């Protein structure tokens, strides 16, 4: 199959799950083309981008910000493609496309699809589905939209509910990574018969298993892998670490990046709590670098909660990564997190925005340190059964094949030559 993967930023450290889908489908023999607005600059590039030469498979479609440059570019695209596909002249339909028609942006979004014929178009994140749903007007290929978190929960997307309902009419299939997320997308107006759960998977070759053991008087290494945004709950995690550090020797490592102002506020909080000597801000890491940090840690902590703007987590891919490496978990009872661990077996769940609950679950886990090896094995088996990217890629592949068959059958039944 020739598959178009649409996202906003590629490559992006924070969306490694999309990269894993791309490479797993590539390994199954499919031809993947990546359509994105831009790349994430100034950060380390994932090893797989180089290994699979994904930069050669990526087409950037963000329209130029300068209107004159944009018009000139659109005219060039028209000159090249209108003789072969006059359908794109419909982009001047202001009643249908509004500002995007007046702004000439659709020509840039459409260009990769004018150059190539795809069997499947797979949009990642609901907001990209809103942008690219227009493709259904001139391309006869199945369109899939995958939702991941903020795109169905944040207030800034609540205004898009009416637009989402219209998009759901055009789309052939919708996916979400957890049962919780599926319900949320249905509440946006997605028909039940158009949505399925497809979890986000991980590449186990990057996350070797290791049994965890605790030795007295050695600092317990607690790890969080996250972005510096409100929903990640880092202030609650830091308050919990402050309390735990009064009872046990601990070291808390935060891997990730985000708003520099927010990071500075977190560093100030560490100083205020007098834990700056046991908290390390390690910055973003590649998968291989992160794997080494997982190996050096004892406990994985994720204190996420619903943000003030409604933004929620998705499945919590890092929970699968940590369990794959054998780490016992303390996470909040948030979104798809309860579906991502075996509560009481591979980890414990605390209440959102509740420092006392986080402290209680961390202490409970520390007190049963003799069970860490068994918890690690349970967690590893659980993610192998449920979040193996190779199994998930085959599930995605089967959905692609079904949609292609259905589309071909529909096209054939509506072919005048056959009636």
Secondary structure, 3 states (H helix, E strand, C coil): CEEEEECCECCCHHHHHHHHHHHHHHHCCCEEEEEECECCCCCCCCHHHHHCCHHHHEEECCCCCCHHHHHHHHHHHHHHHCCCCHHHHHHHCHHHHCHHHHCCHHHHHHHHHHHCCCCEEEEECHHHHHHHHHHHHCCCCEEEEEECCHHHHCHHHHCCHHHHHHHHHHCCEEEECCHHHHHHHHHCCCCHHHEEECCCCECHHHCCCCCCCCCCCCCEEEEEEEEECHHHCHHHHHHHHHHHCCCCCEEEEEEEEECHHHHHHHHHHHHHCCCCCCEEEEECCCHHHHHHHHHHCCEEEECCCCCCCCCCCCCCHHHHHHHHCCCEEEEECCCCHHHHCCECCCEEEECCCCHHHHHHHHHHHHHCHHHHHHHHHHHHHHHHHHCEHHHHHHHHHHHHHHHHHHHHHHHHHCCHHHC
